[in-house]
Amino acid sequence: MSRLVILSNRVPQTTRGAQAGGLAVALAEAARLGSLWIGWSGRIGTGTELAVRAERGVSYAVFDLTETEHHGYYTGFSNNTLYPLLLFRLGLMRFRAEEFAAYEAVNRRFATAALPLLRADDLLWVHDYQLMLAPGALREAGARQRIGFFFHTPFPPPAIFTVVPRARTLLVGVCGADVIGFQTASDRDGFLACAASLLDATVDDEGSFTHAARRVRTLVCPVGIDADGFARTAREAAQHLPAQRLRQSLHGAALLFGADRLDHAKGLPHRVDAFDILLRQHPEHRRAVSFLQVAAPSREEVAEYRRLRREMDERVGELNGRHGEPDWIPLRYITRATPRATVAGFHRLARVGVVTPLRDGFGLGASEFVAAQDPLDPGVLVLSRFAGSAATLDAALLVNPFDAEAIAEALHRALTMPAEERLARHATLLGHVRSQSAAGYATHFLDALAGSAAPAREMAHV
């Protein structure tokens, strides 16, 4: 069997404590024995050497970024340009040519770091917007292995994507891959429209096209979780001290729960507004509900994220000041990293899971809430229709995340939903979550990658 080599901006945390989010968690559950994982160490330094370690059958090769690289590649082009662009948030997008140059240089650094470690029959799997130029850089550096690329974010249509300078360069870089995967069909359609517009690609009925004498295949391959494993974690964590203390503090009130990164895309201010409307328009819920929002810090070096944190602090304070009582805090707000197992226990206790991003590639929090529930007395999922998971988790209460009043009404409906309807909706949702496992996601993508033929002009060199 070919060895799997993963390239991503970060590798998963393997020490005890709070686990990394979405991408790293999903891939950590999908990585197979013998895999090699290459990424940034998370440290700022001056050294250029790779540090290699092996844990649980997976080898990790990481390197530091210089302060200049970090500022231009990560804080700059990745997070101030690409991330808001791909999340359709053009008002937050900023482009600087020197930051794009740093992004190019770091993508080349990933490629040159990987090349000496590769075997002829490796399968390379590159992940997400931070490394859009890496497949092309790998080809330029001489890599002839099969390369896959996966977008964990949405992908916009040409009218949005072409706003960014260097849009064509980015597409050419991604098209160094043999297989490109997306969370939803609309994301793939957006990419293919961009390829047709910017690269003059002729797309066939299977979503494939030829670029630079290479056949590029696209596929829809939603990410997933280990549903049964997460359910076990949630059951166990619900008996541990953090969840028990939370349960006791509720005094019988219904728990609304959200767990997100503190990120503009997650719709947290709109969520606070919705809870405020719920308490004003449905006073029967006063003192009968409590909303716990975990908002782990994210990209704190980016000015827009610091402004978001201040905005959320103000909104939460205003809501609690308006509605709170000496013995009842309506909205509990935690802005520190929380261990994934603890979050699982909180999911288990929740009557309502609130996952309302303004736009998201998938939204694994929705799957985790569903998996964590007691199937004999499940809670209700309120889900943004602009999360990728809404395409399959349509038995949730789907909402427009920009409409705080609509979210408030969905929260009211969730809190008052009869048990029979809760059971039916949860059974449907759980079936979908179990069918979209992390291992199944990896198998689907890697089977497609292994089956893609190498270009004829390179075949003799593999």
Backbone torsions as a table, in degrees:
resi	resn	phi	psi	omega
1	MET	NA	136.8	178.4
2	SER	-64.1	145.9	176.3
3	ARG	-77.0	141.8	175.9
4	LEU	-92.3	127.6	175.0
5	VAL	-117.8	116.9	-178.9
6	ILE	-101.2	133.9	170.6
7	LEU	-118.7	122.2	176.2
8	SER	-147.6	160.8	-178.4
9	ASN	-54.6	-47.6	178.7
10	ARG	-123.9	154.9	171.9
11	VAL	-101.7	160.6	-178.7
12	PRO	-67.5	151.2	173.3
13	GLN	-72.2	131.9	-179.1
14	THR	-113.2	0.8	173.7
15	THR	-89.8	166.1	-179.8
16	ARG	-68.9	150.2	179.0
17	GLY	127.5	-160.6	-177.5
18	ALA	-65.7	134.4	-178.5
19	GLN	-86.5	153.1	173.5
20	ALA	-64.2	162.8	-175.1
21	GLY	-87.8	-165.2	-174.6
22	GLY	-12.6	-77.7	-171.9
23	LEU	-60.2	-51.7	-176.0
24	ALA	-63.4	-38.5	178.9
25	VAL	-64.8	-47.6	-178.7
26	ALA	-60.6	-43.4	-178.3
27	LEU	-73.9	-33.2	177.8
28	ALA	-61.8	-34.4	178.6
29	GLU	-77.8	-19.2	-177.0
30	ALA	-98.7	-23.4	-176.8
31	ALA	-60.6	135.9	-176.8
32	ARG	-102.1	164.7	179.7
33	LEU	-56.9	137.2	179.6
34	GLY	89.7	-3.5	-179.4
35	SER	-68.3	155.2	172.1
36	LEU	-116.0	132.1	-177.3
37	TRP	-123.8	122.6	-176.2
38	ILE	-114.4	131.2	179.8
39	GLY	-168.8	176.8	176.0
40	TRP	-72.2	140.6	-178.4
41	SER	-72.3	-17.1	-172.6
42	GLY	89.8	-1.8	-178.0
43	ARG	-105.3	151.7	172.1
44	ILE	-100.7	124.1	-177.4
45	GLY	-155.1	-170.4	-179.4
46	THR	-116.9	-11.8	-178.9
47	GLY	-73.0	154.2	179.7
48	THR	-113.5	-5.0	-174.2
49	GLU	-79.0	153.9	174.7
50	LEU	-83.5	138.4	170.8
51	ALA	-105.1	124.1	-175.4
52	VAL	-115.1	133.3	175.6
53	ARG	-141.0	159.6	178.2
54	ALA	-125.1	132.3	177.8
55	GLU	-143.6	129.1	175.7
56	ARG	53.8	39.7	174.3
57	GLY	83.5	0.4	179.0
58	VAL	-117.3	133.6	176.6
59	SER	-93.9	138.1	179.4
60	TYR	-118.6	126.2	176.2
61	ALA	-117.5	114.2	-174.4
62	VAL	-126.8	155.2	177.6
63	PHE	-139.8	155.6	178.3
64	ASP	-83.1	157.8	169.2
65	LEU	-106.3	147.2	171.7
66	THR	-74.0	165.2	179.1
67	GLU	-61.4	-38.4	178.9
68	THR	-65.9	-43.7	177.9
69	GLU	-61.5	-45.7	-178.7
70	HIS	-61.0	-44.4	-178.3
71	HIS	-64.7	-44.0	-176.0
72	GLY	-80.2	-48.9	-176.7
73	TYR	-73.6	-49.4	-169.9
74	TYR	-92.1	-63.8	-179.9
75	THR	-63.4	-38.0	-174.6
76	GLY	-80.2	-89.9	-169.3
77	PHE	-68.2	-40.2	-178.7
78	SER	-63.7	-49.3	-169.9
79	ASN	-98.9	-24.1	177.4
80	ASN	-96.3	-15.7	-178.9
81	THR	-116.4	-66.0	-171.7
82	LEU	-67.9	-45.8	-174.9
83	TYR	-59.7	-52.3	177.4
84	PRO	-63.7	-33.6	178.1
85	LEU	-60.7	-50.0	-176.8
86	LEU	-70.5	-20.8	175.5
87	LEU	-93.5	12.5	176.1
88	PHE	65.6	24.5	-177.3
89	ARG	-107.6	69.4	-173.9
90	LEU	-63.9	-28.2	179.2
91	GLY	-64.8	-20.1	179.8
92	LEU	-99.4	-4.5	-174.8
93	MET	-80.8	139.0	176.1
94	ARG	-137.1	134.1	179.1
95	PHE	-118.3	132.7	172.4
96	ARG	-134.0	129.8	-174.8
97	ALA	-60.1	-36.8	-178.3
98	GLU	-69.0	-28.9	177.0
99	GLU	-73.1	-36.4	174.9
100	PHE	-64.2	-37.9	177.7
101	ALA	-61.9	-40.2	177.0
102	ALA	-66.1	-38.4	177.7
103	TYR	-61.1	-46.6	176.6
104	GLU	-57.6	-45.4	-175.8
105	ALA	-64.9	-41.5	-178.9
106	VAL	-71.0	-36.8	174.8
107	ASN	-61.5	-39.9	175.9
108	ARG	-65.6	-34.7	179.8
109	ARG	-65.8	-39.2	174.2
110	PHE	-57.7	-44.6	-176.9
111	ALA	-65.5	-46.0	-178.3
112	THR	-70.6	-28.7	175.1
113	ALA	-69.4	-37.0	-176.9
114	ALA	-74.4	-37.8	-167.0
115	LEU	-54.5	-46.6	-178.3
116	PRO	-67.3	-15.9	-177.0
117	LEU	-91.9	-6.9	-171.5
118	LEU	-84.7	147.6	170.6
119	ARG	-104.0	160.2	-172.9
120	ALA	-60.7	-33.6	-174.5
121	ASP	-103.9	15.5	177.4
122	ASP	-62.1	151.0	166.2
123	LEU	-105.2	122.7	-178.8
124	LEU	-99.7	132.9	-178.7
125	TRP	-128.5	107.6	-177.1
126	VAL	-98.8	140.4	-171.4
127	HIS	-124.8	125.9	158.5
128	ASP	75.1	176.0	-165.0
129	TYR	-63.7	-23.5	179.3
130	GLN	-65.7	-18.7	-173.2
131	LEU	-125.9	36.7	-178.5
132	MET	-64.2	-27.8	-179.5
133	LEU	-90.6	-7.2	-174.9
134	ALA	-64.6	-41.7	178.5
135	PRO	-58.4	-45.0	177.5
136	GLY	-63.9	-38.8	178.9
137	ALA	-65.5	-37.0	176.5
138	LEU	-63.0	-43.3	178.5
139	ARG	-63.0	-44.1	-179.8
140	GLU	-63.1	-33.2	180.0
141	ALA	-78.2	-8.9	175.8
142	GLY	112.4	3.8	180.0
143	ALA	-68.4	128.6	178.9
144	ARG	-115.0	3.4	178.6
145	GLN	-70.3	165.6	174.2
146	ARG	-73.8	134.5	-175.2
147	ILE	-123.7	131.3	172.6
148	GLY	-113.9	153.6	176.2
149	PHE	-134.2	140.2	179.4
150	PHE	-131.1	130.3	174.5
151	PHE	-92.1	116.4	174.8
152	HIS	-86.6	-15.9	174.8
153	THR	-91.8	169.6	167.8
154	PRO	-65.2	169.2	172.5
155	PHE	-130.9	126.5	-172.6
156	PRO	-85.5	166.5	175.0
157	PRO	-75.1	171.0	-176.5
158	PRO	-56.3	-36.0	-178.1
159	ALA	-57.8	-28.9	177.5
160	ILE	-96.5	-47.1	-173.3
161	PHE	-62.5	-37.0	-176.4
162	THR	-74.0	-3.3	173.5
163	VAL	-64.2	-33.2	-176.8
164	VAL	-77.3	128.8	170.7
165	PRO	-60.6	148.9	-178.2
166	ARG	73.7	20.7	-179.1
167	ALA	-58.9	-43.0	-178.7
168	ARG	-65.6	-39.8	178.4
169	THR	-59.7	-40.3	178.9
170	LEU	-63.3	-44.3	179.9
171	LEU	-64.7	-42.0	178.2
172	VAL	-59.4	-40.8	178.8
173	GLY	-61.6	-46.5	179.3
174	VAL	-62.4	-36.0	-175.7
175	CYS	-76.7	7.8	163.4
176	GLY	-70.4	-12.4	179.0
177	ALA	-84.2	153.5	175.0
178	ASP	-83.8	-33.2	-178.9
179	VAL	-133.9	132.5	179.2
180	ILE	-122.8	123.8	-175.4
181	GLY	-108.9	152.9	-177.6
182	PHE	-138.1	156.5	179.5
183	GLN	-73.5	-36.4	-175.4
184	THR	-135.2	163.4	177.6
185	ALA	-64.8	-35.1	-179.8
186	SER	-67.5	-33.9	175.8
187	ASP	-64.6	-45.2	178.6
188	ARG	-63.1	-41.2	179.6
189	ASP	-61.3	-39.1	178.0
190	GLY	-63.0	-43.5	179.5
191	PHE	-64.3	-46.1	-178.1
192	LEU	-63.8	-36.6	176.0
193	ALA	-64.3	-38.3	176.7
194	CYS	-66.4	-41.1	179.2
195	ALA	-63.1	-40.6	178.3
196	ALA	-65.8	-39.9	-176.1
197	SER	-75.6	-46.1	-171.5
198	LEU	-94.0	-26.4	-176.8
199	LEU	-112.2	2.0	-176.2
200	ASP	55.4	33.0	-179.4
201	ALA	-74.6	140.3	173.3
202	THR	-101.0	111.2	-172.9
203	VAL	-92.3	130.4	179.0
204	ASP	-87.7	-178.6	-175.2
205	ASP	-67.1	-17.3	-180.0
206	GLU	-94.7	5.3	-179.9
207	GLY	78.0	27.7	178.4
208	SER	-114.6	157.7	177.3
209	PHE	-156.5	166.3	179.1
210	THR	-105.8	131.7	176.2
211	HIS	-139.1	128.0	179.8
212	ALA	51.1	46.9	178.2
213	ALA	63.8	18.6	178.8
214	ARG	-121.0	132.0	176.1
215	ARG	-82.0	121.6	-178.4
216	VAL	-107.6	122.3	-179.9
217	ARG	-104.9	140.2	174.4
218	THR	-116.3	149.9	176.5
219	LEU	-150.7	155.0	175.6
220	VAL	-95.6	124.4	-171.1
221	CYS	-149.2	79.8	-175.8
222	PRO	-62.8	140.9	179.0
223	VAL	-73.1	161.0	-179.6
224	GLY	-145.9	-173.6	177.4
225	ILE	-128.3	168.6	170.0
226	ASP	-82.3	90.7	-171.6
227	ALA	-61.3	-45.9	-178.0
228	ASP	-68.0	-38.4	177.2
229	GLY	-64.8	-41.8	179.1
230	PHE	-67.7	-35.5	177.1
231	ALA	-62.3	-42.5	177.3
232	ARG	-62.2	-44.1	178.1
233	THR	-59.2	-43.0	-178.8
234	ALA	-65.4	-42.4	179.0
235	ARG	-61.6	-44.4	-179.5
236	GLU	-67.9	-44.1	-177.0
237	ALA	-66.3	-28.8	178.6
238	ALA	-63.9	-18.8	178.9
239	GLN	-96.4	-4.9	-178.6
240	HIS	-85.8	168.0	-170.7
241	LEU	-57.3	-47.1	-178.0
242	PRO	-57.6	-45.9	179.9
243	ALA	-69.2	-37.8	179.0
244	GLN	-64.7	-41.1	177.4
245	ARG	-64.6	-39.8	177.3
246	LEU	-63.2	-46.0	-179.2
247	ARG	-58.6	-46.1	-178.9
248	GLN	-63.8	-36.5	-177.7
249	SER	-71.1	-18.6	-179.0
250	LEU	-74.8	-24.8	-179.0
251	HIS	52.0	41.2	176.4
252	GLY	88.6	-4.2	179.1
253	ALA	-71.2	151.3	176.3
254	ALA	-75.5	139.4	-177.6
255	LEU	-100.2	125.3	165.5
256	LEU	-98.3	135.9	-173.1
257	PHE	-138.3	135.2	172.3
258	GLY	-135.0	140.5	178.2
259	ALA	-134.6	115.1	-174.2
260	ASP	-146.1	165.6	163.0
261	ARG	-76.8	151.1	176.0
262	LEU	-76.0	91.7	-165.6
263	ASP	-143.6	140.2	-179.9
264	HIS	-57.3	-33.2	-175.1
265	ALA	-72.0	-15.3	-172.4
266	LYS	-83.5	-8.6	175.4
267	GLY	70.3	29.9	-175.1
268	LEU	-66.2	-42.6	176.8
269	PRO	-60.0	-40.5	178.0
270	HIS	-62.5	-35.4	-179.9
271	ARG	-66.7	-41.9	177.1
272	VAL	-63.1	-43.8	178.1
273	ASP	-59.6	-41.1	-179.7
274	ALA	-63.4	-41.6	179.3
275	PHE	-65.9	-37.5	175.4
276	ASP	-60.4	-44.9	178.5
277	ILE	-63.4	-42.0	178.3
278	LEU	-55.5	-47.6	-177.2
279	LEU	-69.3	-30.3	179.3
280	ARG	-79.2	-41.3	-174.9
281	GLN	-88.7	-18.4	179.4
282	HIS	-130.8	72.8	-174.8
283	PRO	-62.1	-13.7	177.1
284	GLU	-63.4	-18.3	179.8
285	HIS	-87.5	-8.6	178.0
286	ARG	-61.5	132.4	-179.2
287	ARG	69.0	-9.0	180.0
288	ALA	-98.0	-8.2	179.1
289	VAL	-134.6	158.1	172.0
290	SER	-143.0	134.8	-178.0
291	PHE	-107.7	121.3	173.9
292	LEU	-107.2	119.2	176.9
293	GLN	-116.3	116.1	172.0
294	VAL	-94.4	124.4	-178.6
295	ALA	-130.5	88.0	-176.5
296	ALA	-65.1	137.4	-179.5
297	PRO	-59.3	145.2	-175.5
298	SER	-148.0	132.6	172.6
299	ARG	49.6	47.7	-174.8
300	GLU	-66.4	-14.0	177.3
301	GLU	-79.6	-8.8	-179.8
302	VAL	-93.4	128.3	-173.8
303	ALA	-58.6	-39.5	-178.4
304	GLU	-62.1	-32.0	-179.7
305	TYR	-75.7	-34.5	175.1
306	ARG	-66.1	-37.3	176.7
307	ARG	-66.2	-39.1	177.6
308	LEU	-61.7	-41.5	179.7
309	ARG	-61.6	-43.4	178.0
310	ARG	-63.6	-40.6	179.1
311	GLU	-62.2	-44.1	179.9
312	MET	-65.8	-40.6	177.2
313	ASP	-56.8	-42.9	-179.1
314	GLU	-67.5	-45.2	-177.1
315	ARG	-64.9	-43.1	179.6
316	VAL	-63.7	-43.4	178.5
317	GLY	-61.8	-41.8	179.1
318	GLU	-64.4	-43.3	-179.1
319	LEU	-63.5	-48.2	-179.0
320	ASN	-66.0	-34.3	176.1
321	GLY	-66.9	-33.5	-178.0
322	ARG	-77.3	-39.6	-171.2
323	HIS	-110.7	-18.4	-170.9
324	GLY	-69.5	159.3	175.5
325	GLU	-126.3	163.5	-179.7
326	PRO	-54.0	-30.2	-178.5
327	ASP	-114.9	18.7	179.9
328	TRP	-150.1	116.2	174.0
329	ILE	-104.3	111.1	-174.6
330	PRO	-61.6	-44.8	-174.1
331	LEU	-119.7	114.6	177.1
332	ARG	-97.5	132.1	-168.1
333	TYR	-132.6	118.7	-177.9
334	ILE	-116.7	122.7	-179.2
335	THR	-116.6	53.7	173.2
336	ARG	-143.3	157.7	179.6
337	ALA	-61.4	136.5	-177.8
338	THR	-124.0	131.6	-179.1
339	PRO	-54.1	143.1	-176.8
340	ARG	-60.0	-37.1	179.2
341	ALA	-64.3	-38.9	177.7
342	THR	-64.2	-43.4	176.4
343	VAL	-59.6	-40.3	178.7
344	ALA	-59.8	-42.0	177.9
345	GLY	-63.7	-38.5	177.6
346	PHE	-66.1	-40.6	174.7
347	HIS	-55.1	-42.4	-176.7
348	ARG	-61.3	-34.8	-177.7
349	LEU	-80.8	-17.2	-168.4
350	ALA	-76.0	137.8	172.2
351	ARG	-82.3	-29.3	-180.0
352	VAL	-136.2	128.3	171.8
353	GLY	-97.8	128.8	-174.5
354	VAL	-113.9	108.1	-179.2
355	VAL	-128.3	92.2	-170.5
356	THR	-128.6	56.6	176.8
357	PRO	-65.2	150.4	175.4
358	LEU	-67.4	-32.0	170.4
359	ARG	-166.1	143.0	-178.5
360	ASP	-152.6	150.2	179.0
361	GLY	-61.5	-51.3	175.2
362	PHE	-135.1	-62.5	-176.9
363	GLY	97.3	70.3	-176.8
364	LEU	-64.7	-21.5	177.5
365	GLY	-57.9	-31.7	177.4
366	ALA	-65.3	-45.5	178.7
367	SER	-64.2	-39.2	-178.9
368	GLU	-66.4	-40.0	177.3
369	PHE	-60.6	-46.5	-178.7
370	VAL	-61.4	-47.1	-177.6
371	ALA	-63.8	-33.1	-174.9
372	ALA	-76.1	-17.4	-172.0
373	GLN	-70.0	152.3	170.5
374	ASP	-73.3	113.5	-175.7
375	PRO	-63.5	-16.3	178.0
376	LEU	-87.9	-15.9	179.0
377	ASP	-152.3	65.3	-170.4
378	PRO	-79.7	156.9	171.3
379	GLY	-85.0	-176.9	-174.7
380	VAL	-116.7	136.3	178.7
381	LEU	-95.1	124.2	171.2
382	VAL	-103.9	118.5	-166.8
383	LEU	-130.9	136.8	174.5
384	SER	-64.5	135.4	175.8
385	ARG	-72.3	-8.4	178.3
386	PHE	-100.2	8.8	168.6
387	ALA	-84.8	142.4	179.6
388	GLY	-58.7	-31.5	-178.7
389	SER	-66.5	-17.8	-179.9
390	ALA	-64.4	-22.3	179.8
391	ALA	-63.2	-30.4	179.5
392	THR	-112.6	-30.8	-177.4
393	LEU	-91.6	50.9	-174.9
394	ASP	-81.3	0.7	171.7
395	ALA	-83.9	-3.1	170.8
396	ALA	-73.3	171.5	170.1
397	LEU	-83.9	104.4	-175.7
398	LEU	-85.0	136.5	-176.0
399	VAL	-134.9	157.5	167.6
400	ASN	-82.6	114.3	-172.8
401	PRO	-69.6	-12.4	176.7
402	PHE	-84.5	-9.2	-175.2
403	ASP	-106.3	93.7	-176.0
404	ALA	-62.9	-35.7	179.6
405	GLU	-66.6	-37.9	177.9
406	ALA	-66.6	-39.1	176.4
407	ILE	-63.0	-43.1	179.9
408	ALA	-59.0	-42.7	179.2
409	GLU	-66.7	-36.1	176.2
410	ALA	-66.1	-38.2	176.8
411	LEU	-63.3	-42.0	178.2
412	HIS	-62.7	-44.2	179.7
413	ARG	-62.9	-41.1	179.4
414	ALA	-62.8	-41.3	-178.3
415	LEU	-69.9	-23.6	-176.7
416	THR	-110.9	9.5	-175.5
417	MET	-69.5	133.1	177.4
418	PRO	-62.1	151.7	-177.1
419	ALA	-59.0	-38.8	-178.2
420	GLU	-60.6	-42.1	179.5
421	GLU	-70.8	-38.8	177.7
422	ARG	-59.8	-44.8	-179.4
423	LEU	-62.4	-43.8	-177.5
424	ALA	-66.5	-45.2	179.7
425	ARG	-63.1	-43.8	-177.8
426	HIS	-65.3	-40.3	179.7
427	ALA	-59.7	-41.5	178.1
428	THR	-65.2	-46.0	-179.9
429	LEU	-62.2	-43.8	-178.0
430	LEU	-63.8	-36.1	176.3
431	GLY	-60.2	-42.0	178.5
432	HIS	-67.2	-42.9	-177.6
433	VAL	-63.9	-41.0	178.8
434	ARG	-66.8	-31.6	-178.0
435	SER	-77.6	-15.5	-179.3
436	GLN	-114.1	68.1	-176.8
437	SER	-82.0	161.6	175.6
438	ALA	-62.7	-42.1	179.4
439	ALA	-65.6	-39.9	178.7
440	GLY	-65.7	-38.1	176.3
441	TYR	-59.0	-48.0	-179.8
442	ALA	-65.0	-43.4	-179.1
443	THR	-61.2	-45.2	-179.9
444	HIS	-58.2	-49.6	-176.8
445	PHE	-67.7	-46.4	-175.1
446	LEU	-70.4	-30.4	173.4
447	ASP	-62.9	-42.0	177.7
448	ALA	-64.4	-40.7	-179.3
449	LEU	-67.4	-43.6	-179.9
450	ALA	-64.8	-29.0	-178.3
451	GLY	-86.7	-5.8	-179.0
452	SER	-81.0	130.0	-177.1
453	ALA	-73.4	138.4	174.0
454	ALA	-70.8	150.2	179.4
455	PRO	-58.7	143.6	-175.5
456	ALA	-59.5	-37.2	-176.7
457	ARG	-70.6	-14.0	179.4
458	GLU	-109.3	-10.2	-171.9
459	MET	-56.6	-38.1	-175.3
460	ALA	-69.1	-17.8	-176.2
461	HIS	-95.3	-7.2	-176.5
462	VAL	-76.0	NA	NA
